[in-house]
Amino acid sequence: MIAVNKCNNKITLKVLRKRLKMNQTQFAETLGVRRSTISEWETGVHKPSLSIEQVKVLDKLLGQVNLRFEDLPDDIAS
């Protein structure tokens, strides 16, 4: 069973990051963004805007925790 946000029963970037056992810095380095960007995405300050390369990386990360893009909500940030 995958971890989900208990407040609204959906997978968020923060839930995904924690499921991957990564801190914000590690997750940021993996996606090629700043740690502050990850924080802004997780808190809803900004919505993620990913390049094709970042989408491919995210797809690999999802596979590591037995998830697919289809499992994600339309608004994964918050």
HTML snippet that shows the backbone in 3Dmol.js (N, CA, C, O; Angstrom):
<script src="https://3Dmol.org/build/3Dmol-min.js"></script>
<div id="view" style="width:600px;height:400px;position:relative"></div>
<script>
const pdb = `
ATOM      1  N   MET A   1       0.846  -1.186   0.000  1.00  0.00           N
ATOM      2  CA  MET A   1       0.000   0.000   0.000  1.00  0.00           C
ATOM      3  C   MET A   1       0.886   1.244   0.000  1.00  0.00           C
ATOM      4  O   MET A   1       1.904   1.286   0.692  1.00  0.00           O
ATOM      5  N   ILE A   2       0.505   2.233  -0.762  1.00  0.00           N
ATOM      6  CA  ILE A   2       1.281   3.461  -0.852  1.00  0.00           C
ATOM      7  C   ILE A   2       0.832   4.457   0.205  1.00  0.00           C
ATOM      8  O   ILE A   2      -0.312   4.444   0.660  1.00  0.00           O
ATOM      9  N   ALA A   3       1.759   5.312   0.579  1.00  0.00           N
ATOM     10  CA  ALA A   3       1.423   6.363   1.542  1.00  0.00           C
ATOM     11  C   ALA A   3       0.632   7.448   0.840  1.00  0.00           C
ATOM     12  O   ALA A   3       0.932   7.815  -0.296  1.00  0.00           O
ATOM     13  N   VAL A   4      -0.367   7.953   1.513  1.00  0.00           N
ATOM     14  CA  VAL A   4      -1.154   9.052   0.959  1.00  0.00           C
ATOM     15  C   VAL A   4      -1.316  10.131   2.008  1.00  0.00           C
ATOM     16  O   VAL A   4      -1.136   9.893   3.202  1.00  0.00           O
ATOM     17  N   ASN A   5      -1.656  11.313   1.548  1.00  0.00           N
ATOM     18  CA  ASN A   5      -1.914  12.427   2.444  1.00  0.00           C
ATOM     19  C   ASN A   5      -3.190  12.113   3.220  1.00  0.00           C
ATOM     20  O   ASN A   5      -4.258  11.979   2.624  1.00  0.00           O
ATOM     21  N   LYS A   6      -3.089  11.996   4.531  1.00  0.00           N
ATOM     22  CA  LYS A   6      -4.245  11.596   5.332  1.00  0.00           C
ATOM     23  C   LYS A   6      -5.349  12.636   5.358  1.00  0.00           C
ATOM     24  O   LYS A   6      -6.509  12.307   5.605  1.00  0.00           O
ATOM     25  N   CYS A   7      -4.995  13.899   5.103  1.00  0.00           N
ATOM     26  CA  CYS A   7      -6.011  14.949   5.129  1.00  0.00           C
ATOM     27  C   CYS A   7      -6.998  14.805   3.984  1.00  0.00           C
ATOM     28  O   CYS A   7      -8.200  14.996   4.170  1.00  0.00           O
ATOM     29  N   ASN A   8      -6.505  14.474   2.813  1.00  0.00           N
ATOM     30  CA  ASN A   8      -7.408  14.413   1.669  1.00  0.00           C
ATOM     31  C   ASN A   8      -7.206  13.168   0.819  1.00  0.00           C
ATOM     32  O   ASN A   8      -7.715  13.093  -0.299  1.00  0.00           O
ATOM     33  N   ASN A   9      -6.467  12.188   1.338  1.00  0.00           N
ATOM     34  CA  ASN A   9      -6.342  10.887   0.685  1.00  0.00           C
ATOM     35  C   ASN A   9      -5.746  10.962  -0.712  1.00  0.00           C
ATOM     36  O   ASN A   9      -6.188  10.237  -1.603  1.00  0.00           O
ATOM     37  N   LYS A  10      -4.754  11.819  -0.926  1.00  0.00           N
ATOM     38  CA  LYS A  10      -4.124  11.871  -2.241  1.00  0.00           C
ATOM     39  C   LYS A  10      -2.611  11.919  -2.110  1.00  0.00           C
ATOM     40  O   LYS A  10      -2.068  12.296  -1.072  1.00  0.00           O
ATOM     41  N   ILE A  11      -1.961  11.537  -3.161  1.00  0.00           N
ATOM     42  CA  ILE A  11      -0.514  11.542  -3.201  1.00  0.00           C
ATOM     43  C   ILE A  11      -0.053  12.945  -3.580  1.00  0.00           C
ATOM     44  O   ILE A  11      -0.508  13.504  -4.578  1.00  0.00           O
ATOM     45  N   THR A  12       0.837  13.503  -2.796  1.00  0.00           N
ATOM     46  CA  THR A  12       1.389  14.818  -3.094  1.00  0.00           C
ATOM     47  C   THR A  12       2.894  14.666  -3.313  1.00  0.00           C
ATOM     48  O   THR A  12       3.457  13.600  -3.064  1.00  0.00           O
ATOM     49  N   LEU A  13       3.536  15.726  -3.776  1.00  0.00           N
ATOM     50  CA  LEU A  13       4.988  15.676  -3.943  1.00  0.00           C
ATOM     51  C   LEU A  13       5.676  15.376  -2.616  1.00  0.00           C
ATOM     52  O   LEU A  13       6.647  14.622  -2.576  1.00  0.00           O
ATOM     53  N   LYS A  14       5.184  15.955  -1.545  1.00  0.00           N
ATOM     54  CA  LYS A  14       5.789  15.717  -0.235  1.00  0.00           C
ATOM     55  C   LYS A  14       5.639  14.260   0.169  1.00  0.00           C
ATOM     56  O   LYS A  14       6.585  13.658   0.678  1.00  0.00           O
ATOM     57  N   VAL A  15       4.474  13.690  -0.048  1.00  0.00           N
ATOM     58  CA  VAL A  15       4.243  12.286   0.271  1.00  0.00           C
ATOM     59  C   VAL A  15       5.156  11.410  -0.584  1.00  0.00           C
ATOM     60  O   VAL A  15       5.764  10.463  -0.083  1.00  0.00           O
ATOM     61  N   LEU A  16       5.250  11.727  -1.873  1.00  0.00           N
ATOM     62  CA  LEU A  16       6.129  10.971  -2.766  1.00  0.00           C
ATOM     63  C   LEU A  16       7.577  11.071  -2.294  1.00  0.00           C
ATOM     64  O   LEU A  16       8.279  10.062  -2.221  1.00  0.00           O
ATOM     65  N   ARG A  17       8.021  12.277  -1.975  1.00  0.00           N
ATOM     66  CA  ARG A  17       9.395  12.482  -1.515  1.00  0.00           C
ATOM     67  C   ARG A  17       9.680  11.675  -0.256  1.00  0.00           C
ATOM     68  O   ARG A  17      10.728  11.038  -0.150  1.00  0.00           O
ATOM     69  N   LYS A  18       8.763  11.696   0.690  1.00  0.00           N
ATOM     70  CA  LYS A  18       8.952  10.947   1.929  1.00  0.00           C
ATOM     71  C   LYS A  18       8.932   9.441   1.672  1.00  0.00           C
ATOM     72  O   LYS A  18       9.684   8.687   2.288  1.00  0.00           O
ATOM     73  N   ARG A  19       8.074   9.019   0.765  1.00  0.00           N
ATOM     74  CA  ARG A  19       8.013   7.595   0.400  1.00  0.00           C
ATOM     75  C   ARG A  19       9.342   7.139  -0.210  1.00  0.00           C
ATOM     76  O   ARG A  19       9.753   5.991  -0.042  1.00  0.00           O
ATOM     77  N   LEU A  20      10.002   8.051  -0.917  1.00  0.00           N
ATOM     78  CA  LEU A  20      11.310   7.769  -1.511  1.00  0.00           C
ATOM     79  C   LEU A  20      12.441   7.896  -0.491  1.00  0.00           C
ATOM     80  O   LEU A  20      13.604   7.644  -0.807  1.00  0.00           O
ATOM     81  N   LYS A  21      12.088   8.293   0.744  1.00  0.00           N
ATOM     82  CA  LYS A  21      13.055   8.501   1.821  1.00  0.00           C
ATOM     83  C   LYS A  21      14.111   9.537   1.435  1.00  0.00           C
ATOM     84  O   LYS A  21      15.302   9.368   1.696  1.00  0.00           O
ATOM     85  N   MET A  22      13.637  10.609   0.807  1.00  0.00           N
ATOM     86  CA  MET A  22      14.510  11.715   0.412  1.00  0.00           C
ATOM     87  C   MET A  22      14.150  12.960   1.203  1.00  0.00           C
ATOM     88  O   MET A  22      12.986  13.187   1.535  1.00  0.00           O
ATOM     89  N   ASN A  23      15.168  13.768   1.502  1.00  0.00           N
ATOM     90  CA  ASN A  23      14.869  15.081   2.062  1.00  0.00           C
ATOM     91  C   ASN A  23      14.680  16.050   0.896  1.00  0.00           C
ATOM     92  O   ASN A  23      14.859  15.674  -0.262  1.00  0.00           O
ATOM     93  N   GLN A  24      14.321  17.286   1.201  1.00  0.00           N
ATOM     94  CA  GLN A  24      14.056  18.251   0.126  1.00  0.00           C
ATOM     95  C   GLN A  24      15.289  18.504  -0.733  1.00  0.00           C
ATOM     96  O   GLN A  24      15.171  18.677  -1.946  1.00  0.00           O
ATOM     97  N   THR A  25      16.457  18.526  -0.127  1.00  0.00           N
ATOM     98  CA  THR A  25      17.691  18.766  -0.880  1.00  0.00           C
ATOM     99  C   THR A  25      17.959  17.628  -1.861  1.00  0.00           C
ATOM    100  O   THR A  25      18.289  17.876  -3.021  1.00  0.00           O
ATOM    101  N   GLN A  26      17.821  16.401  -1.413  1.00  0.00           N
ATOM    102  CA  GLN A  26      18.041  15.245  -2.289  1.00  0.00           C
ATOM    103  C   GLN A  26      17.033  15.223  -3.431  1.00  0.00           C
ATOM    104  O   GLN A  26      17.390  14.970  -4.582  1.00  0.00           O
ATOM    105  N   PHE A  27      15.779  15.489  -3.104  1.00  0.00           N
ATOM    106  CA  PHE A  27      14.721  15.493  -4.119  1.00  0.00           C
ATOM    107  C   PHE A  27      14.992  16.593  -5.143  1.00  0.00           C
ATOM    108  O   PHE A  27      14.827  16.389  -6.346  1.00  0.00           O
ATOM    109  N   ALA A  28      15.408  17.757  -4.655  1.00  0.00           N
ATOM    110  CA  ALA A  28      15.718  18.882  -5.543  1.00  0.00           C
ATOM    111  C   ALA A  28      16.878  18.542  -6.472  1.00  0.00           C
ATOM    112  O   ALA A  28      16.810  18.809  -7.672  1.00  0.00           O
ATOM    113  N   GLU A  29      17.932  17.960  -5.930  1.00  0.00           N
ATOM    114  CA  GLU A  29      19.085  17.586  -6.750  1.00  0.00           C
ATOM    115  C   GLU A  29      18.693  16.569  -7.816  1.00  0.00           C
ATOM    116  O   GLU A  29      19.156  16.646  -8.954  1.00  0.00           O
ATOM    117  N   THR A  30      17.850  15.627  -7.451  1.00  0.00           N
ATOM    118  CA  THR A  30      17.404  14.604  -8.393  1.00  0.00           C
ATOM    119  C   THR A  30      16.616  15.215  -9.541  1.00  0.00           C
ATOM    120  O   THR A  30      16.754  14.794 -10.690  1.00  0.00           O
ATOM    121  N   LEU A  31      15.785  16.214  -9.228  1.00  0.00           N
ATOM    122  CA  LEU A  31      14.968  16.860 -10.261  1.00  0.00           C
ATOM    123  C   LEU A  31      15.672  18.041 -10.931  1.00  0.00           C
ATOM    124  O   LEU A  31      15.172  18.593 -11.911  1.00  0.00           O
ATOM    125  N   GLY A  32      16.822  18.419 -10.402  1.00  0.00           N
ATOM    126  CA  GLY A  32      17.566  19.528 -10.996  1.00  0.00           C
ATOM    127  C   GLY A  32      16.987  20.900 -10.702  1.00  0.00           C
ATOM    128  O   GLY A  32      17.025  21.798 -11.543  1.00  0.00           O
ATOM    129  N   VAL A  33      16.447  21.052  -9.490  1.00  0.00           N
ATOM    130  CA  VAL A  33      15.908  22.343  -9.057  1.00  0.00           C
ATOM    131  C   VAL A  33      16.517  22.693  -7.697  1.00  0.00           C
ATOM    132  O   VAL A  33      17.228  21.884  -7.100  1.00  0.00           O
ATOM    133  N   ARG A  34      16.232  23.905  -7.216  1.00  0.00           N
ATOM    134  CA  ARG A  34      16.705  24.320  -5.893  1.00  0.00           C
ATOM    135  C   ARG A  34      15.827  23.702  -4.803  1.00  0.00           C
ATOM    136  O   ARG A  34      14.665  23.369  -5.033  1.00  0.00           O
ATOM    137  N   ARG A  35      16.406  23.559  -3.626  1.00  0.00           N
ATOM    138  CA  ARG A  35      15.641  23.048  -2.493  1.00  0.00           C
ATOM    139  C   ARG A  35      14.464  23.962  -2.193  1.00  0.00           C
ATOM    140  O   ARG A  35      13.382  23.495  -1.838  1.00  0.00           O
ATOM    141  N   SER A  36      14.675  25.252  -2.336  1.00  0.00           N
ATOM    142  CA  SER A  36      13.593  26.201  -2.067  1.00  0.00           C
ATOM    143  C   SER A  36      12.431  26.003  -3.046  1.00  0.00           C
ATOM    144  O   SER A  36      11.276  26.252  -2.698  1.00  0.00           O
ATOM    145  N   THR A  37      12.732  25.564  -4.250  1.00  0.00           N
ATOM    146  CA  THR A  37      11.671  25.286  -5.229  1.00  0.00           C
ATOM    147  C   THR A  37      10.805  24.130  -4.748  1.00  0.00           C
ATOM    148  O   THR A  37       9.579  24.187  -4.840  1.00  0.00           O
ATOM    149  N   ILE A  38      11.441  23.087  -4.237  1.00  0.00           N
ATOM    150  CA  ILE A  38      10.686  21.944  -3.700  1.00  0.00           C
ATOM    151  C   ILE A  38       9.796  22.417  -2.557  1.00  0.00           C
ATOM    152  O   ILE A  38       8.627  22.041  -2.483  1.00  0.00           O
ATOM    153  N   SER A  39      10.339  23.233  -1.673  1.00  0.00           N
ATOM    154  CA  SER A  39       9.560  23.769  -0.558  1.00  0.00           C
ATOM    155  C   SER A  39       8.360  24.563  -1.061  1.00  0.00           C
ATOM    156  O   SER A  39       7.253  24.416  -0.543  1.00  0.00           O
ATOM    157  N   GLU A  40       8.576  25.399  -2.062  1.00  0.00           N
ATOM    158  CA  GLU A  40       7.481  26.207  -2.616  1.00  0.00           C
ATOM    159  C   GLU A  40       6.420  25.328  -3.273  1.00  0.00           C
ATOM    160  O   GLU A  40       5.229  25.624  -3.178  1.00  0.00           O
ATOM    161  N   TRP A  41       6.833  24.261  -3.931  1.00  0.00           N
ATOM    162  CA  TRP A  41       5.865  23.333  -4.531  1.00  0.00           C
ATOM    163  C   TRP A  41       5.058  22.631  -3.441  1.00  0.00           C
ATOM    164  O   TRP A  41       3.836  22.520  -3.529  1.00  0.00           O
ATOM    165  N   GLU A  42       5.765  22.161  -2.411  1.00  0.00           N
ATOM    166  CA  GLU A  42       5.096  21.402  -1.354  1.00  0.00           C
ATOM    167  C   GLU A  42       4.135  22.256  -0.534  1.00  0.00           C
ATOM    168  O   GLU A  42       3.124  21.753  -0.044  1.00  0.00           O
ATOM    169  N   THR A  43       4.438  23.518  -0.384  1.00  0.00           N
ATOM    170  CA  THR A  43       3.571  24.393   0.412  1.00  0.00           C
ATOM    171  C   THR A  43       2.519  25.108  -0.427  1.00  0.00           C
ATOM    172  O   THR A  43       1.677  25.829   0.109  1.00  0.00           O
ATOM    173  N   GLY A  44       2.565  24.911  -1.734  1.00  0.00           N
ATOM    174  CA  GLY A  44       1.561  25.505  -2.607  1.00  0.00           C
ATOM    175  C   GLY A  44       1.849  26.940  -3.012  1.00  0.00           C
ATOM    176  O   GLY A  44       0.998  27.590  -3.619  1.00  0.00           O
ATOM    177  N   VAL A  45       3.036  27.447  -2.688  1.00  0.00           N
ATOM    178  CA  VAL A  45       3.403  28.804  -3.098  1.00  0.00           C
ATOM    179  C   VAL A  45       3.453  28.883  -4.620  1.00  0.00           C
ATOM    180  O   VAL A  45       2.987  29.855  -5.216  1.00  0.00           O
ATOM    181  N   HIS A  46       4.019  27.858  -5.241  1.00  0.00           N
ATOM    182  CA  HIS A  46       4.081  27.763  -6.702  1.00  0.00           C
ATOM    183  C   HIS A  46       3.683  26.363  -7.132  1.00  0.00           C
ATOM    184  O   HIS A  46       3.881  25.400  -6.391  1.00  0.00           O
ATOM    185  N   LYS A  47       3.126  26.248  -8.323  1.00  0.00           N
ATOM    186  CA  LYS A  47       2.809  24.942  -8.893  1.00  0.00           C
ATOM    187  C   LYS A  47       4.011  24.449  -9.685  1.00  0.00           C
ATOM    188  O   LYS A  47       4.717  25.247 -10.303  1.00  0.00           O
ATOM    189  N   PRO A  48       4.251  23.134  -9.672  1.00  0.00           N
ATOM    190  CA  PRO A  48       5.382  22.596 -10.428  1.00  0.00           C
ATOM    191  C   PRO A  48       5.236  22.852 -11.926  1.00  0.00           C
ATOM    192  O   PRO A  48       4.151  22.745 -12.498  1.00  0.00           O
ATOM    193  N   SER A  49       6.346  23.187 -12.527  1.00  0.00           N
ATOM    194  CA  SER A  49       6.440  23.319 -13.973  1.00  0.00           C
ATOM    195  C   SER A  49       7.670  22.512 -14.369  1.00  0.00           C
ATOM    196  O   SER A  49       8.801  22.952 -14.159  1.00  0.00           O
ATOM    197  N   LEU A  50       7.449  21.335 -14.941  1.00  0.00           N
ATOM    198  CA  LEU A  50       8.542  20.403 -15.197  1.00  0.00           C
ATOM    199  C   LEU A  50       8.903  20.323 -16.669  1.00  0.00           C
ATOM    200  O   LEU A  50       8.038  20.386 -17.543  1.00  0.00           O
ATOM    201  N   SER A  51      10.199  20.184 -16.928  1.00  0.00           N
ATOM    202  CA  SER A  51      10.676  19.949 -18.289  1.00  0.00           C
ATOM    203  C   SER A  51      10.452  18.469 -18.627  1.00  0.00           C
ATOM    204  O   SER A  51      10.139  17.666 -17.749  1.00  0.00           O
ATOM    205  N   ILE A  52      10.611  18.128 -19.880  1.00  0.00           N
ATOM    206  CA  ILE A  52      10.478  16.725 -20.290  1.00  0.00           C
ATOM    207  C   ILE A  52      11.488  15.863 -19.535  1.00  0.00           C
ATOM    208  O   ILE A  52      11.152  14.770 -19.080  1.00  0.00           O
ATOM    209  N   GLU A  53      12.707  16.342 -19.400  1.00  0.00           N
ATOM    210  CA  GLU A  53      13.738  15.600 -18.669  1.00  0.00           C
ATOM    211  C   GLU A  53      13.309  15.356 -17.224  1.00  0.00           C
ATOM    212  O   GLU A  53      13.492  14.259 -16.697  1.00  0.00           O
ATOM    213  N   GLN A  54      12.743  16.373 -16.587  1.00  0.00           N
ATOM    214  CA  GLN A  54      12.282  16.232 -15.205  1.00  0.00           C
ATOM    215  C   GLN A  54      11.101  15.272 -15.111  1.00  0.00           C
ATOM    216  O   GLN A  54      10.986  14.528 -14.137  1.00  0.00           O
ATOM    217  N   VAL A  55      10.234  15.278 -16.098  1.00  0.00           N
ATOM    218  CA  VAL A  55       9.105  14.345 -16.122  1.00  0.00           C
ATOM    219  C   VAL A  55       9.627  12.914 -16.195  1.00  0.00           C
ATOM    220  O   VAL A  55       9.100  12.025 -15.526  1.00  0.00           O
ATOM    221  N   LYS A  56      10.653  12.690 -16.998  1.00  0.00           N
ATOM    222  CA  LYS A  56      11.241  11.349 -17.106  1.00  0.00           C
ATOM    223  C   LYS A  56      11.853  10.911 -15.779  1.00  0.00           C
ATOM    224  O   LYS A  56      11.713   9.756 -15.377  1.00  0.00           O
ATOM    225  N   VAL A  57      12.528  11.832 -15.104  1.00  0.00           N
ATOM    226  CA  VAL A  57      13.100  11.529 -13.793  1.00  0.00           C
ATOM    227  C   VAL A  57      11.982  11.214 -12.806  1.00  0.00           C
ATOM    228  O   VAL A  57      12.078  10.248 -12.049  1.00  0.00           O
ATOM    229  N   LEU A  58      10.930  12.016 -12.808  1.00  0.00           N
ATOM    230  CA  LEU A  58       9.800  11.789 -11.915  1.00  0.00           C
ATOM    231  C   LEU A  58       9.159  10.435 -12.195  1.00  0.00           C
ATOM    232  O   LEU A  58       8.753   9.739 -11.264  1.00  0.00           O
ATOM    233  N   ASP A  59       9.064  10.059 -13.455  1.00  0.00           N
ATOM    234  CA  ASP A  59       8.512   8.758 -13.824  1.00  0.00           C
ATOM    235  C   ASP A  59       9.346   7.624 -13.222  1.00  0.00           C
ATOM    236  O   ASP A  59       8.792   6.651 -12.711  1.00  0.00           O
ATOM    237  N   LYS A  60      10.662   7.746 -13.279  1.00  0.00           N
ATOM    238  CA  LYS A  60      11.539   6.730 -12.679  1.00  0.00           C
ATOM    239  C   LYS A  60      11.355   6.676 -11.167  1.00  0.00           C
ATOM    240  O   LYS A  60      11.319   5.596 -10.578  1.00  0.00           O
ATOM    241  N   LEU A  61      11.239   7.849 -10.541  1.00  0.00           N
ATOM    242  CA  LEU A  61      11.027   7.895  -9.096  1.00  0.00           C
ATOM    243  C   LEU A  61       9.704   7.237  -8.717  1.00  0.00           C
ATOM    244  O   LEU A  61       9.630   6.494  -7.738  1.00  0.00           O
ATOM    245  N   LEU A  62       8.673   7.511  -9.489  1.00  0.00           N
ATOM    246  CA  LEU A  62       7.370   6.893  -9.233  1.00  0.00           C
ATOM    247  C   LEU A  62       7.481   5.377  -9.310  1.00  0.00           C
ATOM    248  O   LEU A  62       6.905   4.667  -8.486  1.00  0.00           O
ATOM    249  N   GLY A  63       8.219   4.882 -10.294  1.00  0.00           N
ATOM    250  CA  GLY A  63       8.404   3.443 -10.450  1.00  0.00           C
ATOM    251  C   GLY A  63       9.076   2.805  -9.248  1.00  0.00           C
ATOM    252  O   GLY A  63       8.810   1.645  -8.934  1.00  0.00           O
ATOM    253  N   GLN A  64       9.941   3.545  -8.573  1.00  0.00           N
ATOM    254  CA  GLN A  64      10.634   3.023  -7.399  1.00  0.00           C
ATOM    255  C   GLN A  64       9.683   2.741  -6.244  1.00  0.00           C
ATOM    256  O   GLN A  64       9.990   1.934  -5.367  1.00  0.00           O
ATOM    257  N   VAL A  65       8.536   3.397  -6.241  1.00  0.00           N
ATOM    258  CA  VAL A  65       7.549   3.179  -5.178  1.00  0.00           C
ATOM    259  C   VAL A  65       6.251   2.600  -5.751  1.00  0.00           C
ATOM    260  O   VAL A  65       5.173   2.760  -5.177  1.00  0.00           O
ATOM    261  N   ASN A  66       6.385   1.926  -6.895  1.00  0.00           N
ATOM    262  CA  ASN A  66       5.258   1.230  -7.532  1.00  0.00           C
ATOM    263  C   ASN A  66       4.076   2.136  -7.846  1.00  0.00           C
ATOM    264  O   ASN A  66       2.922   1.758  -7.647  1.00  0.00           O
ATOM    265  N   LEU A  67       4.369   3.328  -8.336  1.00  0.00           N
ATOM    266  CA  LEU A  67       3.332   4.261  -8.760  1.00  0.00           C
ATOM    267  C   LEU A  67       3.519   4.587 -10.230  1.00  0.00           C
ATOM    268  O   LEU A  67       4.595   4.395 -10.796  1.00  0.00           O
ATOM    269  N   ARG A  68       2.451   5.084 -10.836  1.00  0.00           N
ATOM    270  CA  ARG A  68       2.477   5.557 -12.220  1.00  0.00           C
ATOM    271  C   ARG A  68       1.881   6.955 -12.237  1.00  0.00           C
ATOM    272  O   ARG A  68       1.235   7.374 -11.276  1.00  0.00           O
ATOM    273  N   PHE A  69       2.099   7.675 -13.330  1.00  0.00           N
ATOM    274  CA  PHE A  69       1.517   9.010 -13.437  1.00  0.00           C
ATOM    275  C   PHE A  69       0.002   8.964 -13.279  1.00  0.00           C
ATOM    276  O   PHE A  69      -0.591   9.893 -12.730  1.00  0.00           O
ATOM    277  N   GLU A  70      -0.620   7.914 -13.746  1.00  0.00           N
ATOM    278  CA  GLU A  70      -2.076   7.788 -13.648  1.00  0.00           C
ATOM    279  C   GLU A  70      -2.556   7.747 -12.200  1.00  0.00           C
ATOM    280  O   GLU A  70      -3.721   8.027 -11.918  1.00  0.00           O
ATOM    281  N   ASP A  71      -1.651   7.398 -11.281  1.00  0.00           N
ATOM    282  CA  ASP A  71      -2.005   7.324  -9.862  1.00  0.00           C
ATOM    283  C   ASP A  71      -2.008   8.693  -9.186  1.00  0.00           C
ATOM    284  O   ASP A  71      -2.505   8.836  -8.068  1.00  0.00           O
ATOM    285  N   LEU A  72      -1.456   9.691  -9.860  1.00  0.00           N
ATOM    286  CA  LEU A  72      -1.327  11.018  -9.266  1.00  0.00           C
ATOM    287  C   LEU A  72      -2.550  11.882  -9.532  1.00  0.00           C
ATOM    288  O   LEU A  72      -3.188  11.751 -10.576  1.00  0.00           O
ATOM    289  N   PRO A  73      -2.878  12.762  -8.595  1.00  0.00           N
ATOM    290  CA  PRO A  73      -3.972  13.710  -8.837  1.00  0.00           C
ATOM    291  C   PRO A  73      -3.514  14.786  -9.820  1.00  0.00           C
ATOM    292  O   PRO A  73      -2.316  14.949 -10.051  1.00  0.00           O
ATOM    293  N   ASP A  74      -4.451  15.504 -10.387  1.00  0.00           N
ATOM    294  CA  ASP A  74      -4.103  16.585 -11.311  1.00  0.00           C
ATOM    295  C   ASP A  74      -3.284  17.669 -10.626  1.00  0.00           C
ATOM    296  O   ASP A  74      -2.430  18.293 -11.255  1.00  0.00           O
ATOM    297  N   ASP A  75      -3.537  17.895  -9.348  1.00  0.00           N
ATOM    298  CA  ASP A  75      -2.789  18.897  -8.591  1.00  0.00           C
ATOM    299  C   ASP A  75      -1.918  18.183  -7.567  1.00  0.00           C
ATOM    300  O   ASP A  75      -2.307  18.029  -6.409  1.00  0.00           O
ATOM    301  N   ILE A  76      -0.748  17.752  -7.996  1.00  0.00           N
ATOM    302  CA  ILE A  76       0.138  16.974  -7.126  1.00  0.00           C
ATOM    303  C   ILE A  76       0.844  17.830  -6.083  1.00  0.00           C
ATOM    304  O   ILE A  76       1.336  17.305  -5.084  1.00  0.00           O
ATOM    305  N   ALA A  77       0.898  19.120  -6.298  1.00  0.00           N
ATOM    306  CA  ALA A  77       1.683  19.993  -5.422  1.00  0.00           C
ATOM    307  C   ALA A  77       1.111  20.096  -4.017  1.00  0.00           C
ATOM    308  O   ALA A  77       1.849  19.997  -3.037  1.00  0.00           O
ATOM    309  N   SER A  78      -0.187  20.292  -3.913  1.00  0.00           N
ATOM    310  CA  SER A  78      -0.733  20.553  -2.572  1.00  0.00           C
ATOM    311  C   SER A  78      -1.689  19.478  -2.128  1.00  0.00           C
ATOM    312  O   SER A  78      -2.232  19.552  -1.026  1.00  0.00           O
TER     313      SER A  78
END
`;
const viewer = $3Dmol.createViewer("view");
viewer.addModel(pdb, "pdb");
viewer.setStyle({}, {cartoon: {color: "spectrum"}});
viewer.zoomTo();
viewer.render();
</script>
